[in-house]
Amino acid sequence: MTEKTALTPKTHTAPPAKFSHGVRKGNILQVAGQVGFLPAEEGRPPKPAGPSLREQTLQTLANVRAILEEGGATWDDVMMLRVYLTDTAHFAEMNDLYNAYFEEQGLTGPPAACTTVYVGLPAGLLIEIDALAVLG
């Protein structure tokens, strides 16, 4: 039987509740919803990368990537991404940022499936992203 392994990169603080930033079991890796918090620093509470959608989106993608890498995955292993936005007016800008980011990453295969939904997030946060990867 394959064990379930919790993933918390050094860039992340401990989750605020009883969950893991990422979990890998066998060749399946699930990344929990990530927001645009800057990498963890001793003695500093988590804070967003900035007030703009651009700053938060790029940091959120970096945070998802850190968990993928911690679990031995890359963007090419991602099957599904879910994007959670707080404002419907951000949809076009997020798509532009998303497309530019993945072009820069140089993915070799087809892009992951993606769903975007609108939610409420804690004050100051504009975007959250989770991912499902299948390795091997």
C-alpha positions in Angstrom: 0.0 0.0 0.0 1.3 3.4 -0.9 1.7 5.9 1.9 0.3 9.4 1.8 3.0 12.1 2.3 2.3 15.7 3.3 4.3 18.4 1.5 5.4 21.7 2.9 8.2 23.5 1.1 10.6 25.7 3.1 9.0 28.7 1.4 5.7 28.0 3.2 4.5 28.4 6.8 2.6 25.8 8.6 -1.1 25.7 7.4 -3.5 27.7 9.7 -5.7 24.6 10.1 -5.3 20.8 10.0 -4.5 20.4 6.3 -1.4 20.0 4.1 -0.2 22.4 1.5 0.2 19.4 -0.7 -0.3 15.6 -0.5 1.3 12.9 -2.6 0.1 9.3 -2.7 1.7 7.1 -5.3 1.8 9.1 -8.5 -1.0 11.5 -7.5 -0.1 14.9 -6.1 -2.8 17.3 -4.9 -1.8 20.9 -4.2 -4.1 22.7 -1.8 -5.4 26.1 -2.7 -2.5 28.6 -2.6 -2.6 32.3 -2.4 -0.1 35.0 -3.2 1.7 35.1 0.1 5.4 35.9 -0.1 7.9 33.2 1.0 7.9 32.6 4.8 10.3 34.6 6.9 11.0 33.9 10.6 8.9 36.1 12.9 6.8 37.7 10.0 3.2 36.7 9.5 2.3 35.7 6.0 1.6 38.7 3.7 0.5 39.1 0.1 3.1 39.8 -2.6 1.3 43.1 -3.3 -2.1 44.6 -3.8 -2.3 44.0 -7.6 -3.7 40.9 -9.3 -0.4 40.6 -11.2 1.7 40.5 -8.1 -0.6 38.0 -6.4 -1.1 35.8 -9.4 2.6 35.4 -10.1 3.4 34.7 -6.5 0.5 32.2 -6.3 1.8 30.3 -9.3 5.3 30.3 -7.7 3.8 28.9 -4.5 1.9 26.1 -6.4 5.2 25.3 -8.3 7.1 25.1 -5.0 4.7 22.4 -3.8 4.8 20.5 -7.1 8.6 20.5 -7.0 8.6 19.4 -3.3 6.5 16.4 -4.4 8.7 15.6 -7.4 6.4 17.1 -10.1 6.6 19.8 -12.7 4.0 21.9 -14.5 4.0 19.2 -17.3 2.6 16.7 -14.7 -0.4 19.0 -13.9 -3.7 17.7 -15.2 -6.1 20.2 -13.6 -5.8 23.7 -12.2 -8.6 25.6 -10.5 -8.4 29.3 -10.2 -10.5 31.2 -7.7 -11.0 34.9 -8.2 -12.7 37.4 -6.0 -13.7 39.8 -8.8 -15.3 38.9 -12.2 -13.6 42.0 -13.7 -10.2 40.2 -13.1 -10.9 37.3 -15.5 -9.3 38.8 -18.7 -6.2 40.1 -16.8 -5.8 36.7 -15.0 -6.0 34.9 -18.4 -3.3 37.2 -19.9 -1.0 36.6 -16.8 -1.7 32.9 -16.9 -0.9 32.5 -20.6 2.3 34.6 -20.3 3.4 32.6 -17.3 3.0 29.2 -18.9 4.6 30.5 -22.2 7.7 31.5 -20.1 7.7 28.1 -18.4 8.2 26.4 -21.8 5.8 23.5 -21.2 6.3 20.6 -23.6 2.9 19.0 -23.6 -0.7 20.1 -23.8 -1.8 22.6 -21.1 -3.7 21.4 -18.0 -7.4 21.6 -17.8 -8.5 24.8 -16.0 -11.6 26.0 -14.2 -12.1 29.5 -12.9 -14.7 30.3 -10.2 -15.5 33.4 -8.2 -15.3 33.2 -4.4 -14.8 35.3 -1.3 -11.3 35.2 0.1 -9.8 36.9 3.2 -9.4 40.7 2.9 -6.6 41.7 0.5 -6.4 38.4 -1.3 -7.5 38.4 -4.9 -6.7 34.9 -6.2 -6.2 31.3 -5.1 -5.1 28.4 -7.2 -5.0 24.6 -6.6 -3.6 21.9 -8.8 -3.8 18.1 -9.4 -0.7 16.4 -10.8 -0.2 12.8 -12.0 3.4 11.7 -12.1 5.0 9.0 -14.2 
